[in-house]
Amino acid sequence: MTFDEEQEFVAAAKFYVSNNLELNRLSDEDLEEEIENVVNSKLDGQYCTVEQRLSIVKQVYSSIRGLGLLDSIMTDDTITEVMINGKDNIFIEQNGRVKRLDKFFETDRRLEDIIQRIVGMAGREVNQANPIVDTRLQDGSRVNVVLPPIALCGPTVTIRKFSKEPMTIEKLIKYGSITEEIAHKLELLVRAKYNIFICGGTGSGKTTFLNALSNYIPKDERVITIEDSAELQIVGVDNLVSLETRNANASGAGAITIRDLIKSSLRMRPERIVVGEVRGGEALDMLQAMNTGHDGSLSTGHANSTHDMLSRLETMVLQGAEGLPLEAIRQQIASAIDIIIHLSRLRDKSRKTMEITEVLGMKDGEIQLNPLYVFEEDENSTLDRVSGRLKRTDNKMQNVFKLQLTGIREEI
């Protein structure tokens, strides 16, 4: 049976099941059993492998109770990202490479039905009045949806798959992103409540790194996490509160922003505030939180370098407080953030930690940076493969007060 024949059979079996069975009265297990009986009777006399038969049953069941074609994609652990540009164009990221799938959705309407199911599961809504939404799947995978007429190529869905196992520093060491020595230094910085900001480009592993780093937080502290769509996996912390933003409803009311959540979290007696990502005016609230006794806060942002991140933070703060003098903004940034970690996705698709920098303060109106570790390529690097490691610079760490306060005598 060819792929096209299989899809025709799946459509016919789904039509029969939908019109002849009382779907509302059947449990998931009973429905799957009934579908198996229907498929077996309709395939009677036709040659079909056991694998194909099972695939047909799964596809029919998924089209009724699941996410259709997406179900089979999401069960493949080698796929890390799914990009759907209308019903005919499905791309995946597999083992760090993006490629096109030779599969498609039957119609735009079918794809829209699946989108509504995804969005509905998280208690959100998407429609022509509200055509853009960020949400998540039940397994925690991050989902962005854009509907026509905003998306010209048809309903567009981007899914960043959720790792079943929490990211740990040990895994980052194994993948070559950092070394054991640097991991130990980062643990000391987290324990000593340094405010750490992680920056990098799209797909550089910011959330992954933040997740790994957050697991160094002492288990007896009260931690508040704030995200657009909850995906952090902090384990072992009992006193953990996870907050998630909410989009406006169809009438434009009821939106809860990152900014709202940061303000609210300050009244929740946090010992640590972890903000998944700052993109706009909420940067000001985050910096003020860091400056008002909430040390040990962690966050991420998009930038191509540590200097670029400082410029972007300035712009974000201005979005939240127009008219604030640039010098005052820089003073806020310099006194709030202690350490910036810059990540990058390199030409061979590997993700590396490129720089760990200390923020020193202001001098002549500029924020001063003190690079502690910098990634350097070695002679084994080629155009197709990056080889190198993070190297300690000759610069001494200057802001050691928090380390001393915690009783840590080691040098960073």
C-alpha positions in Angstrom: 0.0 0.0 0.0 1.5 3.3 -1.1 1.5 6.4 1.2 -1.4 8.0 -0.9 -3.4 4.8 -0.8 -2.8 4.6 3.0 -4.0 8.2 3.5 -7.2 7.5 1.4 -7.8 4.4 3.5 -7.3 6.4 6.7 -9.8 9.0 5.5 -12.4 6.4 4.6 -12.0 4.6 7.9 -12.2 7.8 9.9 -15.4 8.8 8.0 -16.9 5.3 8.7 -16.0 5.5 12.4 -17.3 9.1 12.9 -20.6 8.3 11.3 -21.3 4.8 12.7 -20.0 4.8 16.3 -21.2 6.8 19.3 -17.9 8.5 20.0 -19.1 10.4 23.1 -19.9 7.2 24.9 -16.6 5.4 24.1 -13.6 5.6 26.4 -10.2 6.0 24.7 -9.4 2.3 25.0 -12.8 1.2 23.7 -12.5 3.6 20.7 -9.1 2.3 19.8 -10.4 -1.3 20.0 -13.4 -0.4 17.8 -11.1 1.3 15.2 -8.9 -1.8 15.1 -11.9 -3.9 14.4 -13.1 -1.6 11.6 -9.6 -1.4 10.0 -9.2 -5.2 10.1 -12.6 -5.8 8.5 -12.0 -3.2 5.8 -8.5 -4.6 5.1 -9.8 -8.1 4.8 -8.2 -9.7 1.7 -5.8 -6.8 1.1 -2.1 -7.2 1.7 -0.8 -4.9 4.5 2.1 -5.3 6.8 1.6 -5.5 10.6 3.4 -2.1 11.0 1.3 -0.4 8.4 -1.9 -1.8 10.0 -0.9 -0.5 13.4 0.0 2.9 11.8 -3.4 3.1 10.2 -5.2 2.4 13.5 -3.0 5.0 15.2 -3.7 7.6 12.5 -7.5 7.1 12.6 -7.5 7.3 16.4 -5.3 10.4 16.4 -7.5 12.1 13.9 -10.5 11.7 16.2 -9.0 12.0 19.7 -5.4 13.0 19.2 -3.4 15.5 17.1 -3.5 13.5 13.9 -0.3 13.6 12.0 1.4 15.5 14.8 1.1 12.5 17.2 3.5 10.4 15.2 6.0 13.3 14.8 5.8 14.1 18.5 6.6 10.5 19.6 9.9 10.6 17.7 12.5 11.6 20.3 15.1 12.5 17.7 12.9 15.4 16.5 13.5 18.5 18.6 11.4 21.1 16.6 8.4 21.0 14.3 7.6 23.8 11.8 4.3 23.7 10.0 3.8 26.3 7.3 0.3 25.5 6.1 -1.1 22.0 5.5 1.5 21.0 2.8 4.8 22.2 4.2 6.0 20.4 7.3 9.6 20.8 8.4 11.4 19.2 11.4 14.7 19.7 13.2 16.3 16.3 13.7 19.8 15.9 15.1 20.5 19.6 14.7 19.5 19.6 11.0 16.3 21.0 9.5 14.6 19.0 6.8 11.2 18.8 5.0 8.8 15.9 5.7 7.1 14.1 2.8 3.8 14.2 4.8 0.9 16.7 4.8 -2.4 17.4 6.4 -5.6 16.6 4.5 -6.9 20.2 4.5 -6.4 23.6 6.2 -9.6 22.9 8.1 -8.1 19.7 9.5 -4.9 21.6 10.6 -7.0 24.3 12.2 -9.0 21.7 14.1 -5.8 20.3 15.5 -4.6 23.9 16.4 -7.9 24.5 18.3 -7.4 21.2 20.2 -3.9 22.2 21.2 -4.8 25.7 22.2 -8.0 24.5 24.0 -6.0 21.9 26.1 -4.1 24.8 27.7 -7.2 26.9 28.3 -6.4 29.5 25.6 -8.1 30.6 22.5 -7.0 31.6 19.0 -9.2 33.0 16.3 -9.3 35.8 13.7 -9.7 38.4 16.4 -6.7 36.9 18.3 -4.7 35.2 15.5 -1.3 34.8 17.4 -1.0 32.7 20.5 1.8 31.1 22.6 0.8 28.0 24.4 2.1 24.5 25.3 1.2 20.9 24.9 0.4 18.6 27.8 4.0 17.3 27.8 5.3 20.9 28.2 6.4 21.4 24.6 6.3 25.1 23.6 3.9 26.0 20.8 3.5 29.2 18.8 0.4 29.5 16.5 -0.3 32.2 13.8 -3.5 32.0 11.8 -4.5 33.5 8.4 -4.8 36.2 7.3 -1.7 37.1 9.3 0.0 33.9 8.1 -0.2 34.1 4.3 0.8 30.5 3.7 -1.9 29.1 5.9 -2.1 28.1 9.6 1.4 28.2 10.9 2.6 26.2 14.0 6.0 26.0 15.5 6.6 23.5 18.3 9.8 23.4 20.4 9.6 19.9 21.9 10.0 19.4 25.6 12.7 17.1 26.8 11.3 14.2 28.8 14.3 14.4 31.2 15.3 17.7 32.8 18.5 19.2 31.5 21.3 19.0 34.0 24.8 20.5 34.1 26.2 16.9 33.8 24.5 16.7 30.3 25.9 20.1 29.3 29.4 18.8 30.3 28.8 15.6 28.3 27.7 17.7 25.2 30.9 19.8 25.5 29.1 23.1 26.2 31.0 23.6 29.5 33.7 21.8 31.5 33.5 20.3 35.0 35.7 23.1 36.4 33.4 25.8 34.9 30.3 23.9 36.1 31.7 24.0 39.6 32.3 27.8 39.4 28.8 28.4 38.1 27.4 26.3 41.1 29.3 28.6 43.5 27.9 31.7 41.7 24.3 30.4 41.9 24.7 29.3 45.6 26.1 32.8 46.4 23.1 34.4 44.9 24.7 36.3 42.0 22.1 37.6 39.5 22.8 35.8 36.3 21.6 36.7 32.8 21.9 34.1 30.0 21.9 35.5 26.4 22.2 34.1 22.9 20.6 33.8 19.5 17.5 31.6 18.5 18.1 28.0 19.2 21.4 28.6 21.1 20.1 26.7 24.2 19.2 29.6 26.6 16.2 27.9 28.2 18.1 24.6 28.4 21.1 26.3 30.1 18.8 28.2 32.4 17.1 24.9 33.4 20.4 23.3 34.1 21.6 26.2 36.1 18.4 26.5 38.1 18.9 23.1 39.5 21.9 24.5 41.5 19.4 26.6 43.6 19.4 25.3 47.2 16.5 23.0 47.7 15.2 24.8 50.8 14.6 28.2 49.1 11.3 29.6 47.8 11.5 29.9 44.0 9.1 31.7 41.7 9.3 30.9 38.0 7.7 33.3 35.4 7.3 32.2 31.8 5.3 32.8 28.7 4.6 29.1 28.4 5.8 27.0 31.3 8.8 24.8 30.3 11.3 25.0 33.1 11.9 21.7 34.9 13.3 22.6 38.3 13.5 19.5 40.4 13.9 19.0 44.2 12.6 22.4 45.2 9.5 21.9 47.3 8.6 25.6 47.7 8.2 26.2 44.0 5.6 28.5 42.4 5.3 28.4 38.6 3.5 31.3 36.9 2.5 31.6 33.3 1.2 34.5 31.2 -2.2 34.6 29.6 -3.3 36.1 26.3 -6.3 38.4 26.1 -9.6 36.8 25.3 -11.7 37.5 22.1 -12.9 40.9 23.5 -9.4 42.0 24.3 -9.6 41.6 28.1 -8.0 39.4 30.7 -4.3 39.5 29.5 -1.7 38.7 32.1 1.8 39.7 31.1 5.3 38.9 32.3 5.3 42.4 33.8 2.2 41.7 35.8 3.6 38.4 37.0 6.9 39.9 38.1 5.1 42.6 40.1 2.8 40.0 41.7 5.8 37.7 42.5 7.4 40.4 44.7 4.4 40.1 47.0 4.9 36.3 47.3 8.0 36.3 49.5 10.4 35.0 46.8 14.0 34.1 47.6 14.7 33.6 43.9 12.8 34.8 40.8 13.5 33.0 37.6 12.2 34.8 34.5 12.1 32.5 31.4 12.8 35.3 28.9 12.6 39.1 28.9 11.5 40.7 25.6 10.1 44.2 26.5 9.1 46.6 29.3 9.2 43.8 31.9 13.0 44.2 31.8 12.7 47.3 34.1 10.6 45.4 36.7 13.0 42.5 36.6 16.0 44.8 37.1 14.2 46.6 40.0 13.4 43.2 41.6 17.1 42.3 41.4 18.0 45.7 42.9 15.6 45.4 45.8 16.9 42.4 47.7 15.9 39.5 45.4 19.5 38.3 44.7 20.1 35.1 42.9 17.6 35.8 40.2 18.1 34.2 36.8 16.8 35.2 33.3 17.4 34.9 29.6 17.3 37.2 26.6 18.0 37.3 22.8 21.3 38.8 21.8 24.4 38.1 19.7 26.9 39.1 22.3 27.2 40.3 25.9 27.6 43.9 24.7 24.6 43.5 22.4 22.6 42.2 25.4 23.3 45.3 27.4 22.1 47.5 24.5 19.0 45.4 24.1 18.3 45.6 27.8 18.5 49.4 27.5 16.0 49.4 24.7 13.7 47.0 26.6 13.7 49.2 29.7 12.9 52.3 27.6 9.8 50.3 26.3 8.7 50.1 29.9 9.6 53.6 31.0 9.9 56.2 28.2 11.8 59.3 29.2 14.0 57.6 31.7 17.6 59.0 31.3 20.0 56.5 29.6 22.5 57.0 32.4 19.8 55.9 35.0 19.0 52.9 32.9 22.6 51.8 32.6 23.0 52.4 36.4 20.1 50.0 37.0 21.5 47.3 34.7 25.0 47.6 36.1 23.9 47.3 39.7 21.3 44.6 39.1 23.1 42.0 36.9 26.3 40.4 38.2 27.1 37.8 35.5 26.2 37.5 31.8 26.6 34.1 30.1 26.6 34.2 26.3 25.7 31.1 24.3 25.9 30.5 20.6 24.9 28.0 17.9 28.0 27.6 15.7 28.5 26.8 12.1 28.5 23.0 12.7 25.1 23.4 14.6 26.8 22.7 18.0 25.8 24.8 20.9 28.6 26.3 22.9 29.1 28.6 25.9 31.0 31.5 24.3 31.6 33.8 27.2 31.1 34.2 31.0 31.5 37.9 31.9 31.3 39.8 35.1 29.4 43.2 35.1 31.5 45.6 37.0 29.5 48.9 37.1 29.6 52.3 35.5 32.6 54.3 34.3 32.4 57.4 32.1 28.7 56.7 31.4 29.4 53.1 30.1 28.8 49.7 31.7 32.1 48.0 32.3 32.5 44.3 31.5 35.1 41.9 32.9 35.3 38.7 30.8 36.2 35.7 33.0 35.9 32.9 30.4 36.1 33.2 26.6 35.6 30.4 24.0 38.6 30.0 21.7 38.8 27.7 18.7 41.9 25.5 18.4 43.9 24.2 15.4 41.5 21.3 14.9 38.6 23.5 13.8 37.5 23.3 10.2 34.8 24.9 8.1 32.5 22.1 9.0 33.5 21.3 12.6 34.2 23.6 15.5 36.8 22.5 18.0 37.8 24.6 21.0 37.1 25.3 24.7 36.3 28.0 27.2 39.5 29.5 28.5 40.0 31.4 31.7 41.2 35.0 31.0 43.8 36.8 33.0 41.1 39.0 34.6 40.4 38.5 38.3 36.8 38.5 39.4 36.3 41.7 41.3 32.8 41.5 42.8 33.5 38.8 45.4 31.5 40.2 48.2 28.6 37.8 47.7 31.0 34.8 47.7 32.5 36.0 51.0 29.1 36.6 52.5 28.2 33.0 51.7 31.4 31.7 53.2 32.9 30.7 49.9 36.7 31.3 49.8 37.4 29.8 46.3 38.4 32.0 43.4 36.2 32.1 40.4 
